[in-house]
Amino acid sequence: MEASALKTLMDDCMKPYVPEFKSEAMIEGELHVEMQDLLRDFDDNPAVMDIKLGVRTYLEDEITKGKDKLRNDMYKKMIEVDPNEPTAEEHLQLAITKPRYMQWRESISSSSTMGFRIEGIKSTDNKVNTDYKTIRTMEQVTASLRKFIDHDNHIVKEKLLDCLKCVREAIEASDFFKSHEVIGSSLLFVYDSHDQAGVWVIDFGKTVPLPDGITITHRLPWRLGNHEDGYLWGLDNLISVWEKF
């Protein structure tokens, strides 16, 4: 799906805002995709942030396909974050279903409240933080975004805000986004000590064409069957937060 999406996007107005597709090859039975190195034009230690957009990171058919299969690995992931979340029955089984985990995972993060969540931040001193699983409120999100910008760098903040607005404008005009459900995709933020800055849309591994007869806004609330992903709703909220801090 990643290769197919990127190849299609090379002929879309989103082309400047996604990694350039280079080639694909089967190596030992696995498909490998070569794409643009988005960090190539920055200095050696750029700051990098991954923000996942949308209200969910699972496709609709994942809800139905995995509803009966109990998984111990999903249970372990849940109790690592909140040992009190599983029900008494789930504790006895030492297992939960994948849909149960995925829907709970979104509910404890800002994905459910704002349509986006911070996945990880690497600062210019190479420190990496991925402890954002339970960041949910406006105040928590704003504080985390502030930490991404070294010394409250106004130039970088404005450049990244301009990039976000350009990405939103392109998505709203994109034929690709009009015809696809975009799930699990992220925004990659990068800036360096020379105040070079950019934002790209990445990760199209779960992006699928919409079923015949279905259209979505990327802004309306999701309910099973309507295929809304909340992508633009999350981007709207992210821009609003960015403007205020």
C-alpha positions in Angstrom: 0.0 0.0 0.0 2.9 2.4 0.8 4.4 2.1 -2.7 1.1 2.3 -4.5 0.1 5.4 -2.5 3.4 7.2 -3.1 3.4 6.4 -6.8 -0.1 7.9 -7.1 0.9 10.9 -5.1 3.7 11.8 -7.5 1.0 13.0 -9.9 -1.1 14.8 -7.2 -0.9 18.3 -5.8 0.4 16.7 -2.6 3.7 15.8 -4.3 5.8 18.6 -2.6 4.6 17.4 0.8 5.3 13.7 0.7 8.6 11.7 0.2 9.5 11.4 -3.4 9.0 7.8 -4.7 12.2 6.4 -6.1 11.8 2.7 -6.8 10.6 -0.6 -5.4 12.2 -4.1 -5.5 11.5 -7.6 -4.1 14.3 -8.7 -1.9 14.1 -12.2 -0.3 10.4 -12.2 -0.8 9.8 -8.8 0.8 8.9 -5.6 -1.1 11.3 -2.8 -0.4 10.5 0.8 -1.3 13.1 3.4 -1.9 12.0 7.0 -1.2 13.5 10.4 -0.6 15.6 10.9 2.5 13.7 13.9 4.1 16.6 14.6 6.5 19.3 14.9 3.7 19.3 18.7 3.4 19.4 19.4 7.2 22.5 19.5 9.4 23.7 16.5 11.4 21.4 16.8 14.4 18.0 18.1 13.3 15.1 18.1 15.7 12.4 15.6 14.5 8.8 15.1 15.6 6.2 12.6 14.5 2.5 13.5 14.9 -0.1 10.9 13.9 -3.2 12.5 12.3 -6.7 11.2 12.5 -9.1 9.8 15.1 -8.1 6.2 14.6 -5.1 4.1 13.5 -7.1 1.0 12.4 -9.0 0.2 9.3 -12.7 -0.5 9.6 -12.3 -4.2 8.7 -9.8 -4.6 11.5 -12.7 -4.1 13.9 -14.7 -7.0 12.5 -11.8 -9.3 11.7 -10.2 -9.3 15.1 -13.3 -9.1 17.3 -13.2 -12.7 18.5 -9.5 -13.5 18.7 -8.0 -13.1 22.2 -4.3 -11.9 22.2 -1.9 -12.0 25.1 0.4 -9.4 23.5 -2.3 -6.8 23.3 -3.1 -7.5 27.0 0.6 -7.0 27.9 0.7 -3.7 26.0 -2.4 -2.5 27.8 -1.2 -3.2 31.3 2.1 -1.6 30.6 0.2 1.7 30.3 -2.6 1.0 32.8 -2.7 -2.2 34.9 -6.2 -1.3 36.0 -7.8 -1.0 32.6 -8.5 -4.7 31.8 -11.8 -6.1 33.1 -11.8 -8.9 35.7 -12.5 -11.3 32.9 -9.7 -10.0 30.8 -7.3 -10.3 33.7 -8.3 -14.0 34.1 -7.8 -14.6 30.4 -4.6 -12.6 30.3 -5.7 -11.6 26.9 -7.9 -9.0 25.0 -8.9 -8.6 21.4 -7.0 -6.3 19.0 -10.1 -4.0 18.4 -10.4 -3.7 22.2 -6.8 -2.6 22.5 -6.8 -0.3 19.5 -10.0 1.6 20.5 -8.8 1.9 24.1 -5.4 3.2 22.8 -7.0 6.0 20.9 -9.3 6.9 23.8 -6.5 7.6 26.2 -4.7 10.0 23.8 -5.4 13.3 22.1 -6.4 11.3 19.0 -9.9 11.0 20.5 -10.1 14.6 21.8 -8.2 16.5 19.1 -7.7 14.2 16.1 -3.9 14.0 16.4 -1.3 12.7 18.8 2.4 13.1 19.3 4.2 9.8 18.6 7.8 10.9 19.4 10.2 13.8 19.5 14.0 13.8 18.9 15.6 17.1 20.1 18.7 18.7 18.6 20.8 17.1 21.4 19.7 13.7 20.2 17.5 13.0 23.2 14.4 10.9 22.2 11.1 10.9 24.0 8.2 8.6 23.0 6.3 8.8 26.3 3.2 10.5 24.9 0.7 7.6 25.1 -1.5 9.4 27.7 -1.1 13.0 26.5 -4.7 14.0 26.0 -5.6 17.5 27.1 -4.9 20.8 25.3 -2.5 21.9 28.1 -0.5 18.7 27.9 -0.3 18.8 24.1 0.7 22.5 24.1 3.4 21.9 26.7 4.8 19.0 24.7 4.9 21.0 21.4 6.7 23.9 23.2 9.5 21.5 24.3 10.0 20.5 20.6 11.0 24.1 19.7 14.5 25.0 21.1 14.6 28.2 23.2 11.1 29.2 21.9 12.6 29.9 18.4 10.0 32.2 16.8 11.5 31.8 13.3 11.1 28.0 13.4 7.6 28.2 14.9 6.4 30.5 12.1 8.1 28.4 9.3 6.5 25.2 10.6 3.1 26.9 11.0 3.3 28.1 7.3 4.2 24.5 6.3 1.2 23.2 8.1 -1.2 25.6 6.4 0.3 24.7 3.0 -0.1 21.0 3.7 -3.8 21.6 4.7 -4.4 23.6 1.5 -2.9 20.9 -0.6 -4.9 18.1 1.1 -8.1 20.0 0.6 -7.4 20.2 -3.1 -5.9 16.7 -3.5 -7.7 14.1 -5.7 -5.8 11.4 -3.8 -7.3 12.5 -0.5 -10.8 12.8 -2.0 -10.7 9.1 -2.9 -8.8 7.5 0.0 -9.3 6.7 3.6 -6.0 7.8 5.2 -5.3 5.7 8.4 -2.1 5.7 10.5 -0.4 8.5 8.5 1.8 11.0 10.2 3.2 14.5 9.8 7.0 14.6 10.0 8.4 17.9 11.4 12.1 18.7 11.0 14.2 21.7 11.8 17.9 22.4 12.4 20.3 24.9 14.0 20.2 27.0 10.8 16.5 27.4 11.1 15.7 25.3 8.1 12.3 23.7 8.7 9.8 21.5 6.9 6.7 19.3 7.4 5.9 16.3 5.3 3.0 13.7 5.2 4.4 10.2 5.7 3.3 6.6 6.4 0.7 5.4 3.9 0.8 1.7 4.8 -2.8 1.7 5.8 -4.2 4.1 3.3 -6.8 2.5 1.1 -9.2 3.6 -1.7 -12.7 4.4 -0.5 -15.5 1.9 -1.4 -17.6 2.7 -4.5 -20.2 5.3 -3.7 -18.5 6.5 -0.5 -17.2 10.1 -0.1 -15.7 11.5 3.1 -14.7 15.0 4.4 -11.8 13.9 6.6 -13.5 16.2 9.2 -16.9 14.6 10.2 -17.0 12.2 13.2 -16.3 8.6 12.5 -18.8 5.8 13.0 -18.4 2.3 11.7 -19.3 2.2 8.0 -18.8 5.9 7.1 -15.0 5.6 6.6 -14.3 9.1 8.0 -10.8 9.3 9.3 -10.6 12.7 11.0 -7.5 13.6 9.2 -8.3 17.2 8.4 -10.1 17.7 11.7 -6.9 16.8 13.4 -4.9 19.0 11.2 -7.3 21.9 11.9 -6.9 21.4 15.6 -3.1 21.1 15.4 -2.9 24.4 13.4 -5.1 26.1 16.0 -2.9 24.9 18.9 0.2 25.9 17.0 -1.1 29.4 16.4 -1.8 29.9 20.1 1.5 28.8 21.5 
